[in-house]
Amino acid sequence: MHDQSNTSLRLFRTAPNLLTLLRICLAPFLVVAVLQGDYALALTLFVIAGLTDALDGALARFLKQRSMMGQYLDPVADKLLLSTLFLVLMFKGLIPAAVTVLVFGRDVGILLVSAILYAAAGRREFTPSIFGKANTIAQISAVAAVMLHELTPIRWIAGLRTATLDATIILTVASGLHYAWMASHRAGGSATSTHPGK
């Protein structure tokens, strides 16, 4: 038991996981900055969070410190940060409610499907698709463009804000449908392997 505790602590203390935890810790400060209307600070913190996201992956590869904990923690940090920002920016009237509902609905749906797959077939992995990765990029771009527009409401930034929000809507629906297709395919494969004679 003591050895397991030490192993868990070592996993948390690896540089990539510490950067991921830092990203999670930045979330409340970002929320406060947005609620107070300090979009310069909010955008700065968001950029820092993005840098930690890029660095933790690079460090994990360079230092060969990839871990199962990191694989779970990294997407959780991303979703926590982005979902919270979409919710707060919607509260401030800067992002349409429909976009936020779509983003939350997709994420909740993926969590439920992942839980069902794990319960039914013991599958823990749910590899992000190309649509999912593109959707994450669109969401990050949309949040950044919305905050940047509050700082500098010039025409091309307004156009960027609209384009990234539209891209988020399209890719949220596309990635959600793709995940649903992958889930049904995996469930079908598990059923076939479990009952080969049927």
ABEGO torsion letter per residue (X at the ends): XAAAAAAAAAAAABAAAAAAAAAAAAAAAAAAAAAAGBAAAAAAAAAAAAAAAAAAAAAAAAAGABBAAAAAAAAAAAAAAAAAAAAAAAAAGABBAAAAAAAAAAAAAAAAAAAAAAAAAGBABBBBBAAAAAAAAAAAAAAAAAAAAAABBBAAAAAAAAAAAAAAAAAAAAAAAAAAAAAAAAAAAAAAAABAAX
